[in-house]
């Protein structure tokens, strides 16, 4: 089977696709992976093509705030989304796959698959496309609206209407003559039931596979290994959340961790944290990024933004999360973690203080037994294998 996997976004959007690509290759399939530039993900050994968009540079220049996105909509956002749609469509035409597997940011995927007469699969990294009464679409509203939850998914789906003209350009490119576009042959969610229970009103074509992760090699620089061996530490990192004042935020984070008597292992990422010199000390190690699978199992707790990748990495490590949500689906996961008894109440990033963080970290021990039970559940999951098995059923 020839598989084309297409994703867009930052590292958290790319890494699971690389994991899936490698598993499909191991199963004997031909695979091409289409990704943004400079994602930071290791794609060695994978036939890879570029979308021609660099999300990391975009974030470094303008951050992740909604205001910045609106201000740059015409000059940056819309042209980037158009390029993603056009380049992904060209990639499909060039590769001629048997099955197309796409991130929801690839708005043109259903149209292209219909034009070529091939099945397509959504990879719903977070629940935003498949309606349910159980909870609202991630990133829409902050409270459960009961029967009205289903309507929040219409708002997400309606976003594609903003790019109708660009979709028309894609239709001409792939020879789509109009008509009904079939729903996805399958929807894969690389999410563990340990964090999200499957709602009963999802169709049978929607699958919670478990996360798509591979264990890290276990090797870290000597100075990191020495720091980890030197006593209790708390991991803190906000990934690509370049918003607000990262220096002031780092002061509060290190201060809150120090008040608990622990040391700080800080990952600065794309600008979520920037530790000023006066805060540094023997109890603080600053890295650009670290392998979660290596550092989280030994951490007293993990302070992070609540992206699903980090949420599941911490759970799998048996480490309690203190979530500081910024945007999009992060408040959703912060609420799910707390409601599920897996971590303290999230702290809004604008309300983050050393005192609030100290209070949250002091509660970590209460949640550790439940988190370790979730880790045992996740240890039995093989999300990439489950996903490949499902995709294989679409081409028999």
C-alpha positions in Angstrom: 0.0 0.0 0.0 1.2 3.5 -0.8 0.5 5.9 2.0 0.8 9.7 1.9 0.9 11.3 5.3 0.5 15.1 5.4 0.7 17.3 8.5 1.0 21.0 9.3 2.0 22.9 12.4 4.8 22.8 14.9 6.7 19.9 16.4 3.7 18.5 18.3 1.8 18.2 15.0 4.7 16.6 13.1 6.3 14.1 15.5 3.3 11.8 15.7 3.1 11.6 11.9 6.8 10.7 11.8 6.1 7.9 14.4 3.2 6.6 12.3 5.3 6.7 9.1 8.0 4.6 10.7 5.5 2.0 11.9 3.9 1.8 8.5 7.3 1.3 6.9 8.0 -1.5 9.4 4.7 -3.1 8.3 6.0 -3.2 4.7 4.1 -0.2 3.2 5.5 2.5 0.9 5.2 5.9 2.8 5.9 9.5 2.0 5.6 12.1 4.7 4.8 15.8 3.8 5.8 18.2 6.6 6.5 21.9 7.3 10.1 23.1 7.2 12.3 23.2 10.3 9.9 21.4 12.7 12.8 20.0 14.7 11.5 16.4 14.2 13.9 13.6 13.2 12.6 12.3 9.9 15.7 10.3 8.9 14.9 7.2 7.0 11.6 8.5 5.9 10.8 9.6 2.3 9.9 13.3 3.1 8.6 16.2 1.1 8.2 19.9 2.2 5.0 21.9 2.5 7.1 25.0 1.9 5.9 26.6 5.2 8.0 27.2 8.3 5.7 27.4 11.3 8.6 27.7 13.8 9.9 30.9 12.1 6.3 32.2 12.0 6.0 31.8 15.8 9.4 33.2 16.6 8.5 36.4 14.7 4.9 37.0 15.9 4.2 34.6 18.8 1.0 32.6 19.2 -1.5 35.2 20.3 -4.9 35.5 18.6 -4.3 39.2 18.2 -1.1 38.7 16.3 -2.8 36.1 14.1 -5.6 38.5 13.3 -3.2 41.4 12.6 -1.2 39.3 10.2 -4.1 37.4 8.7 -3.8 38.9 5.2 0.0 39.1 5.0 1.0 35.9 6.7 -1.8 33.5 7.9 -3.9 33.3 4.7 -1.0 33.0 2.3 0.5 30.2 4.5 -2.8 28.3 4.7 -3.2 28.7 0.9 0.3 27.4 0.3 -0.3 24.4 2.6 -3.5 23.5 0.6 -1.8 23.9 -2.8 1.5 22.1 -1.9 -0.3 19.2 -0.2 -2.6 18.8 -3.2 0.5 18.7 -5.5 2.1 16.2 -3.3 -0.9 13.9 -3.6 -0.9 14.2 -7.4 2.8 13.5 -7.6 2.8 10.5 -5.3 -0.5 8.9 -6.3 -1.2 7.2 -3.0 -3.7 4.4 -2.2 -4.7 6.2 1.0 -4.3 9.8 2.2 -3.8 10.4 5.9 -4.0 14.1 6.9 -4.0 16.5 9.8 -7.2 18.7 10.0 -5.1 21.7 9.1 -4.9 20.3 5.6 -8.3 21.7 4.7 -8.1 20.5 1.1 -7.6 16.8 2.0 -11.2 15.6 1.6 -11.6 17.4 -1.8 -8.3 16.0 -3.1 -9.1 12.4 -2.0 -12.5 12.7 -3.6 -11.1 13.9 -6.9 -8.6 11.0 -7.0 -11.1 8.4 -5.8 -9.1 7.3 -2.8 -10.0 7.0 0.9 -8.8 9.6 3.3 -8.2 9.5 7.0 -8.3 12.4 9.4 -5.8 12.4 12.2 -7.7 14.4 14.8 -4.9 15.3 17.2 -7.5 16.8 19.5 -11.3 16.5 19.4 -12.3 19.3 17.1 -14.1 17.7 14.1 -16.2 14.8 15.4 -19.3 16.1 17.1 -20.4 14.7 20.5 -22.7 15.7 23.3 -20.1 14.7 25.8 -17.9 17.7 25.6 -17.4 20.8 23.4 -14.9 21.0 20.6 -11.4 21.6 22.1 -10.5 25.3 22.0 -14.0 26.7 21.6 -15.9 27.3 24.9 -14.6 26.8 28.5 -17.6 25.0 29.9 -19.6 21.9 29.2 -22.8 23.0 27.3 -24.6 19.6 27.4 -26.7 19.0 24.4 -25.4 22.2 22.8 -21.8 20.8 22.7 -22.4 19.4 19.2 -22.9 22.9 17.8 -19.4 24.0 18.8 -18.0 21.5 16.2 -19.9 23.4 13.5 -18.0 26.5 14.4 -14.7 24.7 13.8 -15.9 23.1 10.6 -17.1 26.5 9.3 -13.6 27.8 9.4 -12.9 26.2 6.1 -15.5 28.5 4.5 -13.0 31.4 4.9 -10.8 29.7 2.3 -13.5 28.8 -0.3 -11.6 30.7 -3.0 -8.4 28.8 -2.2 -10.3 25.5 -2.2 -11.6 26.4 -5.6 -8.1 26.8 -6.8 -7.2 23.3 -5.4 -10.3 21.9 -7.1 -9.1 23.1 -10.5 -5.6 21.7 -9.8 -6.8 18.2 -9.0 -9.7 18.1 -11.5 -12.6 18.0 -9.0 -15.8 18.8 -10.9 -18.0 19.4 -7.9 -20.6 17.3 -6.1 -20.7 15.6 -2.7 -17.5 14.9 -0.8 -17.5 11.7 1.1 -16.8 11.7 4.8 -13.5 10.3 6.0 -13.1 6.5 5.7 -11.7 6.7 9.3 -10.8 9.2 11.9 -7.8 8.4 14.1 -7.2 10.1 17.4 -3.7 9.4 18.8 -5.1 9.8 22.3 -5.2 7.4 25.3 -8.5 6.5 26.9 -6.6 7.1 30.1 -7.1 10.9 29.4 -10.2 10.9 27.2 -13.0 8.3 27.4 -14.7 7.5 24.1 -18.2 9.1 23.9 -21.0 6.7 23.0 -22.3 9.0 20.2 -19.1 8.8 18.1 -19.5 6.8 14.9 -17.7 3.5 14.6 -15.2 5.0 12.1 -13.6 7.1 14.9 -10.8 5.4 16.8 -8.9 6.3 20.0 -5.7 4.5 19.2 -3.5 5.6 22.1 -0.7 8.1 21.5 1.8 7.8 18.7 5.1 7.9 20.5 8.4 6.1 20.5 10.7 5.8 23.5 13.7 8.1 23.5 17.1 6.5 23.0 17.8 7.2 26.7 21.0 9.3 26.0 21.3 12.8 27.4 24.4 15.1 27.6 26.5 14.4 30.6 25.6 17.7 32.4 21.9 16.9 32.1 22.4 13.4 33.5 24.4 14.9 36.3 21.7 17.4 37.1 19.0 14.7 37.0 21.0 12.6 39.4 21.6 15.5 41.9 18.2 15.4 43.6 14.6 16.2 43.1 13.7 18.5 40.2 10.6 19.8 38.5 10.5 20.0 34.7 9.1 23.2 33.2 8.6 24.0 29.5 5.9 25.7 27.4 7.0 24.5 24.0 6.1 26.9 21.2 4.0 29.2 23.4 5.8 32.5 22.6 3.4 34.9 24.2 3.4 37.6 26.8 6.7 38.2 28.8 8.8 35.0 28.8 11.3 36.5 31.2 8.7 37.5 33.9 7.1 34.1 33.4 10.5 32.3 34.0 11.0 34.3 37.2 7.6 33.1 38.5 8.2 29.5 37.4 11.7 29.2 39.0 10.5 31.1 42.1 7.6 28.8 42.5 9.7 25.6 42.1 12.3 27.0 44.6 9.6 27.6 47.2 8.9 23.8 47.2 12.6 23.0 47.8 13.1 21.4 44.3 15.4 22.2 41.5 14.3 23.5 38.1 14.9 21.8 34.7 13.8 24.4 32.2 13.1 23.9 28.5 12.9 27.3 26.8 11.4 26.0 23.5 10.4 28.6 20.9 10.2 31.3 23.5 7.7 30.3 26.2 10.4 30.8 28.9 13.5 32.9 29.0 15.4 32.6 32.2 17.2 35.9 33.2 20.8 35.7 34.6 19.8 36.8 38.1 17.5 33.8 38.4 20.1 31.3 37.5 21.9 29.1 40.1 23.1 25.6 40.8 19.5 24.6 41.2 18.5 25.6 37.7 19.4 23.9 34.4 18.3 25.6 31.2 18.0 23.7 27.9 16.4 24.6 24.6 14.6 21.2 24.5 14.9 17.8 26.2 13.6 14.4 25.6 10.4 14.0 27.6 10.7 10.3 27.8 14.1 10.7 29.6 13.5 13.6 32.0 9.9 13.2 33.0 9.9 9.8 34.7 12.4 11.2 37.3 10.7 14.6 37.7 8.7 15.4 40.8 6.2 17.2 38.6 5.9 18.7 35.1 4.8 22.3 34.6 3.7 22.8 31.0 1.2 24.4 28.6 -1.1 21.4 28.3 -0.5 20.4 24.6 -1.8 16.9 24.2 1.7 15.6 23.4 3.2 16.8 26.6 0.1 15.8 28.6 0.4 12.2 27.4 4.2 12.2 27.8 3.8 13.2 31.4 1.0 10.7 32.0 3.0 7.8 30.4 5.9 8.8 32.6 3.8 8.6 35.8 4.5 12.3 36.4 1.9 14.8 37.7 1.2 17.7 35.4 0.7 21.3 36.5 -0.9 22.8 33.4 -0.6 26.5 32.5 -2.8 26.8 29.4 -2.3 29.5 26.8 -4.5 29.0 23.8 -6.5 26.6 21.6 -7.0 23.1 23.1 -4.8 23.6 26.1 -7.6 24.8 28.5 -9.6 21.7 27.4 -6.8 19.3 28.4 -6.1 21.2 31.6 -9.8 20.8 32.5 -9.7 17.1 31.5 -6.6 16.4 33.6 -8.1 18.0 36.7 -11.6 16.6 36.2 -10.1 13.1 35.8 -8.3 13.4 39.1 -4.9 13.4 37.3 -3.6 16.8 38.4 -4.3 20.1 40.2 -6.6 22.8 38.7 -4.8 24.5 35.8 -3.3 28.0 36.3 -4.1 30.5 33.5 -0.9 31.8 32.0 -1.8 35.4 32.8 -2.5 34.4 36.4 0.8 32.5 36.9 2.7 33.5 40.0 5.3 31.7 42.1 2.8 31.5 44.9 0.1 29.8 42.8 2.6 27.5 41.3 4.0 26.5 44.7 0.5 25.7 45.9 -0.2 23.6 42.8 3.1 21.7 43.1 2.4 21.0 46.8 -0.7 19.1 45.7 1.2 16.9 43.3 1.5 14.0 45.7 -2.3 13.7 46.0 -2.6 12.9 42.3 0.4 10.7 41.9 -1.3 7.3 42.6 -4.0 8.1 39.9 -1.3 9.2 37.4 0.7 6.1 38.0 -2.4 3.9 37.4 -2.9 5.8 34.1 0.8 5.2 33.2 0.2 1.4 33.6 -2.8 1.6 31.3 -0.8 3.5 28.7 2.2 1.1 28.9 -0.1 -1.5 27.4 -1.1 0.7 24.4 0.6 0.6 21.0 -1.1 3.5 19.2 1.0 3.4 16.0 0.3 -0.3 15.5 -3.4 0.2 16.1 -3.5 3.1 13.6 -1.7 1.0 10.9 -4.0 -1.9 11.4 -7.0 0.4 10.8 -5.5 2.0 7.7 -4.8 -1.4 6.3 -8.5 -2.3 6.4 -9.2 0.6 4.0 -7.2 -1.0 1.1 -8.3 -4.6 0.9 
